[in-house]
Amino acid sequence: MKVQMVDLKGQYERIKTDVDNAIQEVINNTSFINGKQVAEFAVELAKYNNVNYAVPCANGTDALQIAMMVLNLQPGDEVIVPVHTYVATAEAIALLKLEPVFVDVDEKLFTISVEQIEKKITSKTKAIVPVHLYGQCADMEGILDIARRHNLFVIEDTAQAIGAEYTFSDGTRKKAGTMGDIGCTSFFPSKNLGCYGDGGAMLINDEQLAKKAKMIASHGQSIKYHHDIVGCNSRLDTIQAAILNVKLPYLDDYNKARQEAAAIYDQEFHNMEEISIPARASYSSHVYHQYTIKVKGVNRDALIDKLTENGIPSMIYYPIPLHRQKAYLQNNSDAVNYPITEELSKTVLSLPIHTEMTKDMQDFIVSGVKESIKALK
Ligand SMILES: *Cc1c(COP(=O)(O)O)cnc(C)c1O
């Protein structure tokens, strides 16, 4: 049996006619840049997320960079980020000559540790960037409370959690990426809402911030050739927007398919002493961008080799933590400062999860995982 981490081809086959027609329409109109599909997608994306504005851009990394430009962060300002995340989160900060300040994550939930944030706040701290890692929201109520008390901006990195929902203690529910000042997401092909190339967007409630985000993504102009602020060139292609217009109505079904596959893994693995299944936060739904287990009592890397032998792909997100990356070494880059992240980099393992998982496929993966572990005991 052929198993993949994600099955983009199978997903495409089910919507092929609509996608092909949408792409062809863009080509017929040669409206490759800023075609009407981009504006349509922005409206639909905002509606889906129950947020006032969605501002499309070229990719998720740009979304983070533009968000920090919108909030007028200045060189030397400190921005708090989880150290267990994809590099893009810290990269956007460093590019603008801001200082990424790393914070360890929660041992069970993998998202930024709220208790650790407050210890890292200085007079230079200007923003917190929580990452809704693997598809589950960080503890936003705690983070927003700290931000309010210290007058900090909150930029959510929701590249992995589009469609996840957060429930506040008063019962209010909000979509991932709509709770802070700006939410940044990505439409990289393998993300939960993926296009067929690069794409990204910012989710914003405040009208002025949204206007500014749109300007910055478009060379700092709102009227052609009137460049009021320094911006960049970060557009969502019309072809990508057309594809996203076809796919957005399926996002809830896609997330549900991932949740169903995760529930089967949970059921099969929860009693195994060698596997910690992903913990669930009480305050967030989980859209399982990744199904990430912790491997205990057997060597994780040996398990990967066994799985590969048995035809089961798996991935480590992320094998080298940010504090040990050459480009991001800091005064406090010692491993002892980030014990949880250090541990996770040695024990986490993401198993195949996607929208096209069949029962046969998942049976094959589950028995392959169980056999591989047995062989290592
Ligand atoms: C994918 C991802 C990004 C960056 O998105 P791109 O569209 O690839 O630039 C940022 N943060 C996280 C957590 C991601 O997973």
The ligand as an ORCA input file, in Angstrom:
! r2SCAN-3c Opt
* xyz 0 1
  C       3.777     27.178      7.227
  C       4.072     28.012      8.382
  C       4.473     29.350      8.250
  C       4.856     30.000      6.958
  O       3.999     29.894      5.911
  P       4.527     30.039      4.410
  O       3.275     30.270      3.635
  O       5.219     28.777      4.058
  O       5.436     31.226      4.346
  C       4.612     30.101      9.410
  N       4.420     29.573     10.623
  C       4.075     28.283     10.787
  C       3.856     27.768     12.173
  C       3.899     27.457      9.685
  O       3.567     26.175      9.862
*
